[in-house]
Amino acid sequence: MENTFRVEIYTPDRNFFSGDIESLVCNCVDGEICVLKGHTPMIMAIDIGCIKVKQNGEWKTAVCDAGFGEVKNNLVRLFVGETEWMQNLEQAKAEIARLREEEKAREKESLRVHNENAIALARTVAELNKKN
């Protein structure tokens, strides 16, 4: 596309994202910045927060740790700490909620079995006391 530029997002352990995009928005220590094709060269200090990329007309959001970035010749390179797509975080939260519900169900079942066993033990003790 004619209105795109290249962005590369790196974390300490991987190349998080590389691609041609239409727009980049990220939190910097001086405030939010939007980068479009032809942006003036600059160095930026990235703050903890969100990085938003618009690719093929759709926005994707990632959360990230602090870092720094460079804009030069229609290439943006960002070097940040831990980073993850918001969609992945939402899926992880849903999975955690599902696992918690399963654990609650197991606890409820375990309590039911415990109560049944306690009643059976009480009956057995009562029967033994009758015989003695």
N, C-alpha and C positions, 0 to 999 in steps of 0.2 A: 504494500500500500504506500501511497505517496506521503501520508501524514504520520508515518510510524518512525520510531527510533529504537535502538537496541538497549535493552536493560539486562544486567547480570547482577544477581543477588547471591552473595556468598556468605556462608556461616563458617565457623572454624572447622567443621567436619564434612562440609559438602557444598556443591554448587546447588543452591536452593531453587533458583529460577534463572532461565536464560530465554530471551525471546524478543520479538519485535512487538512493541505496544504503541498505543495512541497517546496514553497519558499515565503519569506516575504521580501519586500524592503520598507524602510521608511526613511524619512528625519530626521536626528538627528542634534543637534546643532554643532556637529563636522563633519558633512557631511552625505552622504547617506550610509546606511548599508544594507547588504543583509544577511538574516539568512536562513540557511539550516539545515536539520536534523543533530544533533550532534554538534551544535554550542557551543562554549565555554560559560559558564555562564557569564552573564554580566548584568549591569544596564545601561540604556540609557536614555538620555534626548531627547525627541522627539520635533522637531521643527514644526512650521506650514508648511503644505505642503500636500504631498500625501503618502498614504499607499497602497502598491500594494501587492496582494496575488495571488499566483498561485495555483489553486485548480483544480484537474482533467485535468491538461494540459492547462487551460485557465486562463489568467490574468484578475483580476478585480481591479479597482482603486477606492479609496475613498479619499476625501479631509478631512483634519482634523485640529483642533487647536493643540496647543502645549500640551505636557504631558510627561509621562515617561513610561518606560517599563522594563520588566525583562525577561531574557532568562535563563532558568534553566531546566535541565533534559528533553530536547525535549518538553518543554512547554514555550510558549511566552505569556506573559500577558502585554497588552498595556492599559494604562489609559490616555485617551485624552479628550479634550473638545468636542465641537460640531463636529460631523462626519457625512458624507453622501456619498453614492456611487455616482460616477461621472455620471453613467447612469441616476440616479434619478434627478441629477441637469440638465442634458441635456433635460430630459422630462419636467422639471419645466420651463426651459427657452423656450422651444417650446410652452408650454401652455401660458406663459406670452405673447409671440409674437402673438399667435392666439387671445388672449383677446384684445391686443392692436389693431389688425387689425379690430376686431369686433367693438371696440369703435370708430375707425376712420370712419367706415362705418355708424355707428349711427350718428356721428357728421355731416357727409356729408349729410345724409338724413334729419337731423334736419335743416341744413342750407338751403337745397332745399325747405323744407316746409316753413321755415321762409321767404325766398325770394318770394314764391308764395303768402303767406299771405300779405306781404308788397305790392306786385303788386295789389292784390285784394283790399286792403285798399286804395291805391292810386286811383284806378278806382272808388271806392265808393265815395271818397272825390271829385273827378272830377265831377261825376254825380250830387252830392249834390250841388256843386258850379254852375252847369249849371241850376239847378232848381231855384236857388235863384237869 
